[in-house]
Amino acid sequence: MKKPTRTTIAIRPGTKLKLERYRIGNESYDELINRLLEETLPRKPPTLRELKEMREDEYIPLEEVAKKLGL
């Protein structure tokens, strides 16, 4: 049986400390990252149309922001 290929990902020490808070038992970082991705990402990738709609919903024109701030 062929051993799986592994890679190295450079992260800051602070990021590693944050990740450690979410580890369960002797969970590997690979298992942790995959679990976090499964818990946070949608079950199916969004379509291009859905991505465009999400971006449109996030955009607020500068004039509207200025008006809300009373500028």
CHARMM internal coordinates of N, CA and C (Angstrom, degrees):
IC EDIT
DIST 1 N 1 CA 1.4473
DIST 1 CA 1 C 1.5265
ANGL 1 N 1 CA 1 C 109.26
DIST 1 C 2 N 1.3343
ANGL 1 CA 1 C 2 N 115.73
DIHE 1 N 1 CA 1 C 2 N 130.09
DIST 2 N 2 CA 1.4561
ANGL 1 C 2 N 2 CA 121.12
DIHE 1 CA 1 C 2 N 2 CA -178.15
DIST 2 CA 2 C 1.5222
ANGL 2 N 2 CA 2 C 110.53
DIHE 1 C 2 N 2 CA 2 C -77.15
DIST 2 C 3 N 1.3338
ANGL 2 CA 2 C 3 N 115.98
DIHE 2 N 2 CA 2 C 3 N 133.38
DIST 3 N 3 CA 1.4631
ANGL 2 C 3 N 3 CA 121.54
DIHE 2 CA 2 C 3 N 3 CA 178.49
DIST 3 CA 3 C 1.5240
ANGL 3 N 3 CA 3 C 109.39
DIHE 2 C 3 N 3 CA 3 C -72.44
DIST 3 C 4 N 1.3657
ANGL 3 CA 3 C 4 N 117.63
DIHE 3 N 3 CA 3 C 4 N 135.29
DIST 4 N 4 CA 1.4608
ANGL 3 C 4 N 4 CA 119.59
DIHE 3 CA 3 C 4 N 4 CA -179.49
DIST 4 CA 4 C 1.5211
ANGL 4 N 4 CA 4 C 111.87
DIHE 3 C 4 N 4 CA 4 C -62.40
DIST 4 C 5 N 1.3195
ANGL 4 CA 4 C 5 N 115.24
DIHE 4 N 4 CA 4 C 5 N 145.98
DIST 5 N 5 CA 1.4587
ANGL 4 C 5 N 5 CA 121.33
DIHE 4 CA 4 C 5 N 5 CA 177.07
DIST 5 CA 5 C 1.5188
ANGL 5 N 5 CA 5 C 108.78
DIHE 4 C 5 N 5 CA 5 C -73.24
DIST 5 C 6 N 1.3188
ANGL 5 CA 5 C 6 N 116.10
DIHE 5 N 5 CA 5 C 6 N 142.56
DIST 6 N 6 CA 1.4606
ANGL 5 C 6 N 6 CA 121.08
DIHE 5 CA 5 C 6 N 6 CA 178.23
DIST 6 CA 6 C 1.5160
ANGL 6 N 6 CA 6 C 108.88
DIHE 5 C 6 N 6 CA 6 C -121.20
DIST 6 C 7 N 1.3291
ANGL 6 CA 6 C 7 N 115.72
DIHE 6 N 6 CA 6 C 7 N 153.81
DIST 7 N 7 CA 1.4613
ANGL 6 C 7 N 7 CA 121.56
DIHE 6 CA 6 C 7 N 7 CA 177.44
DIST 7 CA 7 C 1.5191
ANGL 7 N 7 CA 7 C 108.84
DIHE 6 C 7 N 7 CA 7 C -125.69
DIST 7 C 8 N 1.2900
ANGL 7 CA 7 C 8 N 115.10
DIHE 7 N 7 CA 7 C 8 N 168.56
DIST 8 N 8 CA 1.4594
ANGL 7 C 8 N 8 CA 121.65
DIHE 7 CA 7 C 8 N 8 CA 175.90
DIST 8 CA 8 C 1.5169
ANGL 8 N 8 CA 8 C 108.21
DIHE 7 C 8 N 8 CA 8 C -116.47
DIST 8 C 9 N 1.3298
ANGL 8 CA 8 C 9 N 115.91
DIHE 8 N 8 CA 8 C 9 N 133.11
DIST 9 N 9 CA 1.4590
ANGL 8 C 9 N 9 CA 121.68
DIHE 8 CA 8 C 9 N 9 CA 177.84
DIST 9 CA 9 C 1.5203
ANGL 9 N 9 CA 9 C 107.45
DIHE 8 C 9 N 9 CA 9 C -118.74
DIST 9 C 10 N 1.3256
ANGL 9 CA 9 C 10 N 116.56
DIHE 9 N 9 CA 9 C 10 N 124.16
DIST 10 N 10 CA 1.4607
ANGL 9 C 10 N 10 CA 120.59
DIHE 9 CA 9 C 10 N 10 CA 179.68
DIST 10 CA 10 C 1.5259
ANGL 10 N 10 CA 10 C 109.59
DIHE 9 C 10 N 10 CA 10 C -81.11
DIST 10 C 11 N 1.3322
ANGL 10 CA 10 C 11 N 116.00
DIHE 10 N 10 CA 10 C 11 N 124.44
DIST 11 N 11 CA 1.4603
ANGL 10 C 11 N 11 CA 121.40
DIHE 10 CA 10 C 11 N 11 CA 175.00
DIST 11 CA 11 C 1.5184
ANGL 11 N 11 CA 11 C 108.46
DIHE 10 C 11 N 11 CA 11 C -133.48
DIST 11 C 12 N 1.3073
ANGL 11 CA 11 C 12 N 116.15
DIHE 11 N 11 CA 11 C 12 N 157.80
DIST 12 N 12 CA 1.4638
ANGL 11 C 12 N 12 CA 120.75
DIHE 11 CA 11 C 12 N 12 CA 178.62
DIST 12 CA 12 C 1.5263
ANGL 12 N 12 CA 12 C 109.46
DIHE 11 C 12 N 12 CA 12 C -73.13
DIST 12 C 13 N 1.3279
ANGL 12 CA 12 C 13 N 117.35
DIHE 12 N 12 CA 12 C 13 N 153.47
DIST 13 N 13 CA 1.4674
ANGL 12 C 13 N 13 CA 120.24
DIHE 12 CA 12 C 13 N 13 CA 178.20
DIST 13 CA 13 C 1.5301
ANGL 13 N 13 CA 13 C 112.19
DIHE 12 C 13 N 13 CA 13 C -56.48
DIST 13 C 14 N 1.3367
ANGL 13 CA 13 C 14 N 117.42
DIHE 13 N 13 CA 13 C 14 N -37.64
DIST 14 N 14 CA 1.4638
ANGL 13 C 14 N 14 CA 120.74
DIHE 13 CA 13 C 14 N 14 CA 178.98
DIST 14 CA 14 C 1.5236
ANGL 14 N 14 CA 14 C 111.79
DIHE 13 C 14 N 14 CA 14 C -63.09
DIST 14 C 15 N 1.3227
ANGL 14 CA 14 C 15 N 116.13
DIHE 14 N 14 CA 14 C 15 N -37.49
DIST 15 N 15 CA 1.4598
ANGL 14 C 15 N 15 CA 120.60
DIHE 14 CA 14 C 15 N 15 CA 178.05
DIST 15 CA 15 C 1.5227
ANGL 15 N 15 CA 15 C 110.15
DIHE 14 C 15 N 15 CA 15 C -65.96
DIST 15 C 16 N 1.3209
ANGL 15 CA 15 C 16 N 116.41
DIHE 15 N 15 CA 15 C 16 N -40.98
DIST 16 N 16 CA 1.4650
ANGL 15 C 16 N 16 CA 120.24
DIHE 15 CA 15 C 16 N 16 CA 178.51
DIST 16 CA 16 C 1.5266
ANGL 16 N 16 CA 16 C 110.21
DIHE 15 C 16 N 16 CA 16 C -62.39
DIST 16 C 17 N 1.3294
ANGL 16 CA 16 C 17 N 117.08
DIHE 16 N 16 CA 16 C 17 N -41.40
DIST 17 N 17 CA 1.4675
ANGL 16 C 17 N 17 CA 120.33
DIHE 16 CA 16 C 17 N 17 CA 178.63
DIST 17 CA 17 C 1.5239
ANGL 17 N 17 CA 17 C 110.75
DIHE 16 C 17 N 17 CA 17 C -62.29
DIST 17 C 18 N 1.3510
ANGL 17 CA 17 C 18 N 116.93
DIHE 17 N 17 CA 17 C 18 N -40.42
DIST 18 N 18 CA 1.4604
ANGL 17 C 18 N 18 CA 120.47
DIHE 17 CA 17 C 18 N 18 CA 177.83
DIST 18 CA 18 C 1.5275
ANGL 18 N 18 CA 18 C 110.58
DIHE 17 C 18 N 18 CA 18 C -62.80
DIST 18 C 19 N 1.3275
ANGL 18 CA 18 C 19 N 116.28
DIHE 18 N 18 CA 18 C 19 N -43.04
DIST 19 N 19 CA 1.4643
ANGL 18 C 19 N 19 CA 120.05
DIHE 18 CA 18 C 19 N 19 CA 179.13
DIST 19 CA 19 C 1.5278
ANGL 19 N 19 CA 19 C 111.37
DIHE 18 C 19 N 19 CA 19 C -63.01
DIST 19 C 20 N 1.3115
ANGL 19 CA 19 C 20 N 116.91
DIHE 19 N 19 CA 19 C 20 N -39.55
DIST 20 N 20 CA 1.4647
ANGL 19 C 20 N 20 CA 120.90
DIHE 19 CA 19 C 20 N 20 CA -178.17
DIST 20 CA 20 C 1.5260
ANGL 20 N 20 CA 20 C 112.12
DIHE 19 C 20 N 20 CA 20 C -59.48
DIST 20 C 21 N 1.3194
ANGL 20 CA 20 C 21 N 116.69
DIHE 20 N 20 CA 20 C 21 N -30.81
DIST 21 N 21 CA 1.4709
ANGL 20 C 21 N 21 CA 119.67
DIHE 20 CA 20 C 21 N 21 CA 179.75
DIST 21 CA 21 C 1.5214
ANGL 21 N 21 CA 21 C 111.89
DIHE 20 C 21 N 21 CA 21 C -64.86
DIST 21 C 22 N 1.3310
ANGL 21 CA 21 C 22 N 117.50
DIHE 21 N 21 CA 21 C 22 N -22.47
DIST 22 N 22 CA 1.4584
ANGL 21 C 22 N 22 CA 121.57
DIHE 21 CA 21 C 22 N 22 CA -176.84
DIST 22 CA 22 C 1.5245
ANGL 22 N 22 CA 22 C 113.63
DIHE 21 C 22 N 22 CA 22 C -99.44
DIST 22 C 23 N 1.3333
ANGL 22 CA 22 C 23 N 117.23
DIHE 22 N 22 CA 22 C 23 N -2.59
DIST 23 N 23 CA 1.4617
ANGL 22 C 23 N 23 CA 120.11
DIHE 22 CA 22 C 23 N 23 CA -179.75
DIST 23 CA 23 C 1.5171
ANGL 23 N 23 CA 23 C 110.69
DIHE 22 C 23 N 23 CA 23 C -70.47
DIST 23 C 24 N 1.3131
ANGL 23 CA 23 C 24 N 115.19
DIHE 23 N 23 CA 23 C 24 N 143.20
DIST 24 N 24 CA 1.4605
ANGL 23 C 24 N 24 CA 121.54
DIHE 23 CA 23 C 24 N 24 CA 177.29
DIST 24 CA 24 C 1.5252
ANGL 24 N 24 CA 24 C 107.64
DIHE 23 C 24 N 24 CA 24 C -111.77
DIST 24 C 25 N 1.3270
ANGL 24 CA 24 C 25 N 116.01
DIHE 24 N 24 CA 24 C 25 N 117.90
DIST 25 N 25 CA 1.4613
ANGL 24 C 25 N 25 CA 120.65
DIHE 24 CA 24 C 25 N 25 CA 179.12
DIST 25 CA 25 C 1.5153
ANGL 25 N 25 CA 25 C 112.08
DIHE 24 C 25 N 25 CA 25 C 57.77
DIST 25 C 26 N 1.3344
ANGL 25 CA 25 C 26 N 115.45
DIHE 25 N 25 CA 25 C 26 N -130.32
DIST 26 N 26 CA 1.4648
ANGL 25 C 26 N 26 CA 121.17
DIHE 25 CA 25 C 26 N 26 CA -179.27
DIST 26 CA 26 C 1.5285
ANGL 26 N 26 CA 26 C 112.08
DIHE 25 C 26 N 26 CA 26 C -94.94
DIST 26 C 27 N 1.3169
ANGL 26 CA 26 C 27 N 116.28
DIHE 26 N 26 CA 26 C 27 N 27.12
DIST 27 N 27 CA 1.4591
ANGL 26 C 27 N 27 CA 121.90
DIHE 26 CA 26 C 27 N 27 CA -178.59
DIST 27 CA 27 C 1.5246
ANGL 27 N 27 CA 27 C 110.33
DIHE 26 C 27 N 27 CA 27 C -57.60
DIST 27 C 28 N 1.3269
ANGL 27 CA 27 C 28 N 116.48
DIHE 27 N 27 CA 27 C 28 N 133.41
DIST 28 N 28 CA 1.4650
ANGL 27 C 28 N 28 CA 120.64
DIHE 27 CA 27 C 28 N 28 CA 177.29
DIST 28 CA 28 C 1.5257
ANGL 28 N 28 CA 28 C 108.92
DIHE 27 C 28 N 28 CA 28 C -74.24
DIST 28 C 29 N 1.3325
ANGL 28 CA 28 C 29 N 116.09
DIHE 28 N 28 CA 28 C 29 N 162.95
DIST 29 N 29 CA 1.4617
ANGL 28 C 29 N 29 CA 119.05
DIHE 28 CA 28 C 29 N 29 CA 177.59
DIST 29 CA 29 C 1.5265
ANGL 29 N 29 CA 29 C 110.37
DIHE 28 C 29 N 29 CA 29 C -64.67
DIST 29 C 30 N 1.3200
ANGL 29 CA 29 C 30 N 117.58
DIHE 29 N 29 CA 29 C 30 N -34.89
DIST 30 N 30 CA 1.4528
ANGL 29 C 30 N 30 CA 121.02
DIHE 29 CA 29 C 30 N 30 CA 176.74
DIST 30 CA 30 C 1.5288
ANGL 30 N 30 CA 30 C 110.35
DIHE 29 C 30 N 30 CA 30 C -61.21
DIST 30 C 31 N 1.3188
ANGL 30 CA 30 C 31 N 116.82
DIHE 30 N 30 CA 30 C 31 N -46.78
DIST 31 N 31 CA 1.4712
ANGL 30 C 31 N 31 CA 120.89
DIHE 30 CA 30 C 31 N 31 CA 178.26
DIST 31 CA 31 C 1.5259
ANGL 31 N 31 CA 31 C 110.84
DIHE 30 C 31 N 31 CA 31 C -63.30
DIST 31 C 32 N 1.3238
ANGL 31 CA 31 C 32 N 116.49
DIHE 31 N 31 CA 31 C 32 N -42.53
DIST 32 N 32 CA 1.4601
ANGL 31 C 32 N 32 CA 121.36
DIHE 31 CA 31 C 32 N 32 CA 179.66
DIST 32 CA 32 C 1.5265
ANGL 32 N 32 CA 32 C 111.31
DIHE 31 C 32 N 32 CA 32 C -60.56
DIST 32 C 33 N 1.3218
ANGL 32 CA 32 C 33 N 116.44
DIHE 32 N 32 CA 32 C 33 N -50.11
DIST 33 N 33 CA 1.4645
ANGL 32 C 33 N 33 CA 120.55
DIHE 32 CA 32 C 33 N 33 CA -178.01
DIST 33 CA 33 C 1.5277
ANGL 33 N 33 CA 33 C 110.24
DIHE 32 C 33 N 33 CA 33 C -61.65
DIST 33 C 34 N 1.3325
ANGL 33 CA 33 C 34 N 116.95
DIHE 33 N 33 CA 33 C 34 N -43.53
DIST 34 N 34 CA 1.4617
ANGL 33 C 34 N 34 CA 119.36
DIHE 33 CA 33 C 34 N 34 CA 179.02
DIST 34 CA 34 C 1.5232
ANGL 34 N 34 CA 34 C 111.73
DIHE 33 C 34 N 34 CA 34 C -64.84
DIST 34 C 35 N 1.3246
ANGL 34 CA 34 C 35 N 117.84
DIHE 34 N 34 CA 34 C 35 N -38.63
DIST 35 N 35 CA 1.4680
ANGL 34 C 35 N 35 CA 121.02
DIHE 34 CA 34 C 35 N 35 CA 178.02
DIST 35 CA 35 C 1.5255
ANGL 35 N 35 CA 35 C 110.21
DIHE 34 C 35 N 35 CA 35 C -64.16
DIST 35 C 36 N 1.3342
ANGL 35 CA 35 C 36 N 117.25
DIHE 35 N 35 CA 35 C 36 N -45.49
DIST 36 N 36 CA 1.4607
ANGL 35 C 36 N 36 CA 120.62
DIHE 35 CA 35 C 36 N 36 CA 178.84
DIST 36 CA 36 C 1.5270
ANGL 36 N 36 CA 36 C 111.38
DIHE 35 C 36 N 36 CA 36 C -61.89
DIST 36 C 37 N 1.3278
ANGL 36 CA 36 C 37 N 116.59
DIHE 36 N 36 CA 36 C 37 N -40.69
DIST 37 N 37 CA 1.4642
ANGL 36 C 37 N 37 CA 119.81
DIHE 36 CA 36 C 37 N 37 CA 177.78
DIST 37 CA 37 C 1.5203
ANGL 37 N 37 CA 37 C 110.84
DIHE 36 C 37 N 37 CA 37 C -63.90
DIST 37 C 38 N 1.3205
ANGL 37 CA 37 C 38 N 116.96
DIHE 37 N 37 CA 37 C 38 N -43.49
DIST 38 N 38 CA 1.4663
ANGL 37 C 38 N 38 CA 120.52
DIHE 37 CA 37 C 38 N 38 CA 179.44
DIST 38 CA 38 C 1.5246
ANGL 38 N 38 CA 38 C 111.30
DIHE 37 C 38 N 38 CA 38 C -62.60
DIST 38 C 39 N 1.3287
ANGL 38 CA 38 C 39 N 116.62
DIHE 38 N 38 CA 38 C 39 N -37.54
DIST 39 N 39 CA 1.4625
ANGL 38 C 39 N 39 CA 120.82
DIHE 38 CA 38 C 39 N 39 CA -177.94
DIST 39 CA 39 C 1.5284
ANGL 39 N 39 CA 39 C 112.87
DIHE 38 C 39 N 39 CA 39 C -75.07
DIST 39 C 40 N 1.3270
ANGL 39 CA 39 C 40 N 117.30
DIHE 39 N 39 CA 39 C 40 N -26.92
DIST 40 N 40 CA 1.4548
ANGL 39 C 40 N 40 CA 119.21
DIHE 39 CA 39 C 40 N 40 CA -172.77
DIST 40 CA 40 C 1.5265
ANGL 40 N 40 CA 40 C 115.08
DIHE 39 C 40 N 40 CA 40 C -106.52
DIST 40 C 41 N 1.3159
ANGL 40 CA 40 C 41 N 117.58
DIHE 40 N 40 CA 40 C 41 N -28.02
DIST 41 N 41 CA 1.4616
ANGL 40 C 41 N 41 CA 119.38
DIHE 40 CA 40 C 41 N 41 CA -178.60
DIST 41 CA 41 C 1.5216
ANGL 41 N 41 CA 41 C 110.75
DIHE 40 C 41 N 41 CA 41 C -84.48
DIST 41 C 42 N 1.3224
ANGL 41 CA 41 C 42 N 117.01
DIHE 41 N 41 CA 41 C 42 N 151.84
DIST 42 N 42 CA 1.4647
ANGL 41 C 42 N 42 CA 119.65
DIHE 41 CA 41 C 42 N 42 CA 176.91
DIST 42 CA 42 C 1.5247
ANGL 42 N 42 CA 42 C 109.97
DIHE 41 C 42 N 42 CA 42 C -61.82
DIST 42 C 43 N 1.3115
ANGL 42 CA 42 C 43 N 116.49
DIHE 42 N 42 CA 42 C 43 N 154.75
DIST 43 N 43 CA 1.4678
ANGL 42 C 43 N 43 CA 121.14
DIHE 42 CA 42 C 43 N 43 CA -179.25
DIST 43 CA 43 C 1.5204
ANGL 43 N 43 CA 43 C 111.99
DIHE 42 C 43 N 43 CA 43 C -61.96
DIST 43 C 44 N 1.3137
ANGL 43 CA 43 C 44 N 116.73
DIHE 43 N 43 CA 43 C 44 N -35.45
DIST 44 N 44 CA 1.4641
ANGL 43 C 44 N 44 CA 119.65
DIHE 43 CA 43 C 44 N 44 CA 176.37
DIST 44 CA 44 C 1.5203
ANGL 44 N 44 CA 44 C 108.09
DIHE 43 C 44 N 44 CA 44 C -125.07
DIST 44 C 45 N 1.3162
ANGL 44 CA 44 C 45 N 117.29
DIHE 44 N 44 CA 44 C 45 N 143.42
DIST 45 N 45 CA 1.4671
ANGL 44 C 45 N 45 CA 119.21
DIHE 44 CA 44 C 45 N 45 CA 179.59
DIST 45 CA 45 C 1.5235
ANGL 45 N 45 CA 45 C 110.66
DIHE 44 C 45 N 45 CA 45 C -61.35
DIST 45 C 46 N 1.3367
ANGL 45 CA 45 C 46 N 117.91
DIHE 45 N 45 CA 45 C 46 N 141.75
DIST 46 N 46 CA 1.4672
ANGL 45 C 46 N 46 CA 119.94
DIHE 45 CA 45 C 46 N 46 CA 179.36
DIST 46 CA 46 C 1.5261
ANGL 46 N 46 CA 46 C 110.47
DIHE 45 C 46 N 46 CA 46 C -68.10
DIST 46 C 47 N 1.3133
ANGL 46 CA 46 C 47 N 115.33
DIHE 46 N 46 CA 46 C 47 N 151.36
DIST 47 N 47 CA 1.4631
ANGL 46 C 47 N 47 CA 120.32
DIHE 46 CA 46 C 47 N 47 CA 175.77
DIST 47 CA 47 C 1.5234
ANGL 47 N 47 CA 47 C 108.79
DIHE 46 C 47 N 47 CA 47 C -74.86
DIST 47 C 48 N 1.3112
ANGL 47 CA 47 C 48 N 116.08
DIHE 47 N 47 CA 47 C 48 N 166.82
DIST 48 N 48 CA 1.4663
ANGL 47 C 48 N 48 CA 120.66
DIHE 47 CA 47 C 48 N 48 CA 178.00
DIST 48 CA 48 C 1.5190
ANGL 48 N 48 CA 48 C 109.95
DIHE 47 C 48 N 48 CA 48 C -60.03
DIST 48 C 49 N 1.3145
ANGL 48 CA 48 C 49 N 117.12
DIHE 48 N 48 CA 48 C 49 N -40.10
DIST 49 N 49 CA 1.4680
ANGL 48 C 49 N 49 CA 121.69
DIHE 48 CA 48 C 49 N 49 CA 178.55
DIST 49 CA 49 C 1.5400
ANGL 49 N 49 CA 49 C 110.64
DIHE 48 C 49 N 49 CA 49 C -61.85
DIST 49 C 50 N 1.3405
ANGL 49 CA 49 C 50 N 116.58
DIHE 49 N 49 CA 49 C 50 N -44.76
DIST 50 N 50 CA 1.4656
ANGL 49 C 50 N 50 CA 120.51
DIHE 49 CA 49 C 50 N 50 CA 179.22
DIST 50 CA 50 C 1.5222
ANGL 50 N 50 CA 50 C 111.05
DIHE 49 C 50 N 50 CA 50 C -62.91
DIST 50 C 51 N 1.3420
ANGL 50 CA 50 C 51 N 116.98
DIHE 50 N 50 CA 50 C 51 N -39.55
DIST 51 N 51 CA 1.4666
ANGL 50 C 51 N 51 CA 120.29
DIHE 50 CA 50 C 51 N 51 CA 177.80
DIST 51 CA 51 C 1.5250
ANGL 51 N 51 CA 51 C 110.98
DIHE 50 C 51 N 51 CA 51 C -62.11
DIST 51 C 52 N 1.3234
ANGL 51 CA 51 C 52 N 116.81
DIHE 51 N 51 CA 51 C 52 N -43.62
DIST 52 N 52 CA 1.4631
ANGL 51 C 52 N 52 CA 120.59
DIHE 51 CA 51 C 52 N 52 CA 179.12
DIST 52 CA 52 C 1.5208
ANGL 52 N 52 CA 52 C 110.63
DIHE 51 C 52 N 52 CA 52 C -62.36
DIST 52 C 53 N 1.3483
ANGL 52 CA 52 C 53 N 117.23
DIHE 52 N 52 CA 52 C 53 N -41.97
DIST 53 N 53 CA 1.4628
ANGL 52 C 53 N 53 CA 121.24
DIHE 52 CA 52 C 53 N 53 CA 179.01
DIST 53 CA 53 C 1.5264
ANGL 53 N 53 CA 53 C 111.34
DIHE 52 C 53 N 53 CA 53 C -63.72
DIST 53 C 54 N 1.3363
ANGL 53 CA 53 C 54 N 116.41
DIHE 53 N 53 CA 53 C 54 N -40.65
DIST 54 N 54 CA 1.4691
ANGL 53 C 54 N 54 CA 120.20
DIHE 53 CA 53 C 54 N 54 CA 178.84
DIST 54 CA 54 C 1.5217
ANGL 54 N 54 CA 54 C 109.94
DIHE 53 C 54 N 54 CA 54 C -61.94
DIST 54 C 55 N 1.3099
ANGL 54 CA 54 C 55 N 117.01
DIHE 54 N 54 CA 54 C 55 N -42.93
DIST 55 N 55 CA 1.4630
ANGL 54 C 55 N 55 CA 121.07
DIHE 54 CA 54 C 55 N 55 CA -179.96
DIST 55 CA 55 C 1.5205
ANGL 55 N 55 CA 55 C 110.96
DIHE 54 C 55 N 55 CA 55 C -65.06
DIST 55 C 56 N 1.3162
ANGL 55 CA 55 C 56 N 116.60
DIHE 55 N 55 CA 55 C 56 N -39.69
DIST 56 N 56 CA 1.4635
ANGL 55 C 56 N 56 CA 119.95
DIHE 55 CA 55 C 56 N 56 CA 179.30
DIST 56 CA 56 C 1.5201
ANGL 56 N 56 CA 56 C 110.99
DIHE 55 C 56 N 56 CA 56 C -63.98
DIST 56 C 57 N 1.3294
ANGL 56 CA 56 C 57 N 117.19
DIHE 56 N 56 CA 56 C 57 N -38.03
DIST 57 N 57 CA 1.4584
ANGL 56 C 57 N 57 CA 121.44
DIHE 56 CA 56 C 57 N 57 CA 179.61
DIST 57 CA 57 C 1.5245
ANGL 57 N 57 CA 57 C 111.70
DIHE 56 C 57 N 57 CA 57 C -67.28
DIST 57 C 58 N 1.3440
ANGL 57 CA 57 C 58 N 117.01
DIHE 57 N 57 CA 57 C 58 N -28.79
DIST 58 N 58 CA 1.4567
ANGL 57 C 58 N 58 CA 121.01
DIHE 57 CA 57 C 58 N 58 CA -177.84
DIST 58 CA 58 C 1.5242
ANGL 58 N 58 CA 58 C 111.88
DIHE 57 C 58 N 58 CA 58 C -81.33
DIST 58 C 59 N 1.3221
ANGL 58 CA 58 C 59 N 117.89
DIHE 58 N 58 CA 58 C 59 N -21.42
DIST 59 N 59 CA 1.4550
ANGL 58 C 59 N 59 CA 121.82
DIHE 58 CA 58 C 59 N 59 CA -174.76
DIST 59 CA 59 C 1.5281
ANGL 59 N 59 CA 59 C 110.95
DIHE 58 C 59 N 59 CA 59 C -81.26
DIST 59 C 60 N 1.3149
ANGL 59 CA 59 C 60 N 115.25
DIHE 59 N 59 CA 59 C 60 N 127.05
DIST 60 N 60 CA 1.4619
ANGL 59 C 60 N 60 CA 121.02
DIHE 59 CA 59 C 60 N 60 CA 174.60
DIST 60 CA 60 C 1.5250
ANGL 60 N 60 CA 60 C 106.31
DIHE 59 C 60 N 60 CA 60 C -122.73
DIST 60 C 61 N 1.3371
ANGL 60 CA 60 C 61 N 117.66
DIHE 60 N 60 CA 60 C 61 N 120.84
DIST 61 N 61 CA 1.4667
ANGL 60 C 61 N 61 CA 119.84
DIHE 60 CA 60 C 61 N 61 CA -179.39
DIST 61 CA 61 C 1.5295
ANGL 61 N 61 CA 61 C 111.64
DIHE 60 C 61 N 61 CA 61 C -57.40
DIST 61 C 62 N 1.3183
ANGL 61 CA 61 C 62 N 116.23
DIHE 61 N 61 CA 61 C 62 N 145.67
DIST 62 N 62 CA 1.4626
ANGL 61 C 62 N 62 CA 122.11
DIHE 61 CA 61 C 62 N 62 CA -178.69
DIST 62 CA 62 C 1.5270
ANGL 62 N 62 CA 62 C 111.26
DIHE 61 C 62 N 62 CA 62 C -56.95
DIST 62 C 63 N 1.3307
ANGL 62 CA 62 C 63 N 116.97
DIHE 62 N 62 CA 62 C 63 N -38.46
DIST 63 N 63 CA 1.4652
ANGL 62 C 63 N 63 CA 120.69
DIHE 62 CA 62 C 63 N 63 CA -180.00
DIST 63 CA 63 C 1.5391
ANGL 63 N 63 CA 63 C 110.55
DIHE 62 C 63 N 63 CA 63 C -61.05
DIST 63 C 64 N 1.3211
ANGL 63 CA 63 C 64 N 116.40
DIHE 63 N 63 CA 63 C 64 N -39.03
DIST 64 N 64 CA 1.4661
ANGL 63 C 64 N 64 CA 120.32
DIHE 63 CA 63 C 64 N 64 CA -179.96
DIST 64 CA 64 C 1.5251
ANGL 64 N 64 CA 64 C 110.60
DIHE 63 C 64 N 64 CA 64 C -68.17
DIST 64 C 65 N 1.3226
ANGL 64 CA 64 C 65 N 117.01
DIHE 64 N 64 CA 64 C 65 N -39.82
DIST 65 N 65 CA 1.4619
ANGL 64 C 65 N 65 CA 120.39
DIHE 64 CA 64 C 65 N 65 CA 178.47
DIST 65 CA 65 C 1.5233
ANGL 65 N 65 CA 65 C 109.57
DIHE 64 C 65 N 65 CA 65 C -64.79
DIST 65 C 66 N 1.3281
ANGL 65 CA 65 C 66 N 116.71
DIHE 65 N 65 CA 65 C 66 N -45.00
DIST 66 N 66 CA 1.4747
ANGL 65 C 66 N 66 CA 120.36
DIHE 65 CA 65 C 66 N 66 CA 178.60
DIST 66 CA 66 C 1.5204
ANGL 66 N 66 CA 66 C 110.82
DIHE 65 C 66 N 66 CA 66 C -59.93
DIST 66 C 67 N 1.3189
ANGL 66 CA 66 C 67 N 117.26
DIHE 66 N 66 CA 66 C 67 N -42.11
DIST 67 N 67 CA 1.4617
ANGL 66 C 67 N 67 CA 120.98
DIHE 66 CA 66 C 67 N 67 CA 179.96
DIST 67 CA 67 C 1.5255
ANGL 67 N 67 CA 67 C 110.55
DIHE 66 C 67 N 67 CA 67 C -63.11
DIST 67 C 68 N 1.3421
ANGL 67 CA 67 C 68 N 116.96
DIHE 67 N 67 CA 67 C 68 N -43.90
DIST 68 N 68 CA 1.4699
ANGL 67 C 68 N 68 CA 120.62
DIHE 67 CA 67 C 68 N 68 CA 179.72
DIST 68 CA 68 C 1.5303
ANGL 68 N 68 CA 68 C 110.97
DIHE 67 C 68 N 68 CA 68 C -63.14
DIST 68 C 69 N 1.3356
ANGL 68 CA 68 C 69 N 116.18
DIHE 68 N 68 CA 68 C 69 N -33.35
DIST 69 N 69 CA 1.4647
ANGL 68 C 69 N 69 CA 120.80
DIHE 68 CA 68 C 69 N 69 CA 179.83
DIST 69 CA 69 C 1.5190
ANGL 69 N 69 CA 69 C 112.93
DIHE 68 C 69 N 69 CA 69 C -84.96
DIST 69 C 70 N 1.3306
ANGL 69 CA 69 C 70 N 116.03
DIHE 69 N 69 CA 69 C 70 N -5.03
DIST 70 N 70 CA 1.4542
ANGL 69 C 70 N 70 CA 120.80
DIHE 69 CA 69 C 70 N 70 CA -179.74
DIST 70 CA 70 C 1.5199
ANGL 70 N 70 CA 70 C 113.36
DIHE 69 C 70 N 70 CA 70 C 73.27
DIST 70 C 71 N 1.3158
ANGL 70 CA 70 C 71 N 115.87
DIHE 70 N 70 CA 70 C 71 N 31.40
DIST 71 N 71 CA 1.4786
ANGL 70 C 71 N 71 CA 120.59
DIHE 70 CA 70 C 71 N 71 CA -179.41
DIST 71 CA 71 C 1.5145
ANGL 71 N 71 CA 71 C 111.34
DIHE 70 C 71 N 71 CA 71 C -98.91
END
COOR INIT
IC SEED 1 N 1 CA 1 C
IC BUILD
